Amino acid sequence: MYRMDEKLARIRAGKYAKGDFIIADAKDGDMGPSINSSGPNRAKDGTWSRYRTRTEFLDKVQEIIEQDVVDIMLTSVSNLEALNERGVYSNSRVKPAIRANDTTDVWVFRGAEYAKQPSRPFRTADPAVAKSLGCDLGLYSITFNNDLDADYASLNAFADFRRDALASDFKYFLEVFNPNAPKGLAPEDVPAFVNDAMVRCLAGLSTRERPEFLKIPYNGPKALEELAGYDPSITVGILGGGAGTTRDCLELIAQIERFGARVALFGRKINLADDPLEMVRMMRAVADGDLNSDQATREYHGSLQRNGITPTRALDEDAQITEAVLKAAA
């Protein structure tokens, strides 16, 4: 059994304890930003002139899996297949997952303007193919915009996916982004809108049709506590968002765990770190309560110094909480 399955079983049984918090690494950016999502091919002195090649990117993914700290590794189907060919998942306790759909709001590659328009459903991956590659878990994403036609199309596409997933005995976790092109929706109404949209689209589903857990943006303590407390059978996860400072990343872990989330899914915060392996180790230390976010940030910089890595930000800057939603509850 994968470590994720053991943790989810304890969470669902009401036996959550420190150490059961689930951390996922989202390395599925080739399904959206594409080449630039592979991250800069950075030297130890911090300089870089190009993005990583696919092979270099896969090397980094392999390092994270073999570190054996994260619980889930999310990739595209094509990169799952490549990792299988390397034998990376043989005897691994890290659960492989694939991005099961790629709606138009994640098409944010260079020069693209698709994300300025209301999200449209689209799906490249086939659950049956992923299952044949040894993966039975996928991320399915919906973005509601308070636009009847767009949201109606998204829900119909979600129903089609669930039918295919059931036919292949394929599980999924459900991601709901904040609106990317909201219609008649004030910013202060977004947290409640997202919570209600999430719960509404699950209400008509039987247990076997429901997601393994949810993935939403962190819209503050009130919204998170409301969603996490509404239905104990729903496990709530939070997405990582932008890169931010190291302190932002680690404070986000601390806050979401405190306010009821049991899963964190971070992509850029790991991939763009000066030392991704050390960042993951610090995330685990904060989630487990071994360090607070300030202590972990300072330990992270100490590790960079010991390893001769020039940090993108000096410690004084990197130890600041800069994201407004985090400042409010720090």
Salt bridges, closest charged atoms under 4 A:
GLU6 OE1 - ARG93 NH2 2.89
ASP20 OD1 - ARG10 NH2 2.80
ASP25 OD2 - LYS27 NZ 2.60
ASP28 OD2 - ARG99 NE 2.71
GLU56 OE2 - ARG50 NH2 2.87
ASP59 OD1 - ARG86 NH1 2.84
ASP68 OD1 - ARG3 NH1 3.10
ASP71 OD1 - ARG3 NE 2.84
ASP71 OD1 - LYS7 NZ 3.06
ASP71 OD2 - ARG284 NH1 3.40
GLU113 OE2 - LYS116 NZ 3.91
ASP136 OD1 - LYS95 NZ 2.75
ASP160 OD1 - ARG163 NH2 2.36
ASP164 OD2 - ARG123 NH2 2.97
GLU175 OE1 - ARG99 NH2 3.19
GLU175 OE2 - LYS215 NZ 2.75
GLU212 OE1 - ARG12 NH2 3.17
ASP231 OD2 - ARG210 NH1 3.70
GLU257 OE1 - LYS18 NZ 3.12
ASP274 OD1 - ARG42 NH1 3.73
GLU278 OE2 - ARG281 NH2 2.63
ASP288 OD1 - ARG284 NH2 3.04
ASP294 OD1 - ARG247 NH1 3.64
ASP294 OD2 - ARG298 NE 3.18
GLU299 OE2 - ARG281 NH2 3.51
GLU299 OE2 - ARG306 NH2 3.16
ASP318 OD2 - HIS301 NE2 2.76
ASP318 OD1 - ARG313 NH1 3.58
GLU323 OE2 - LYS269 NZ 3.43
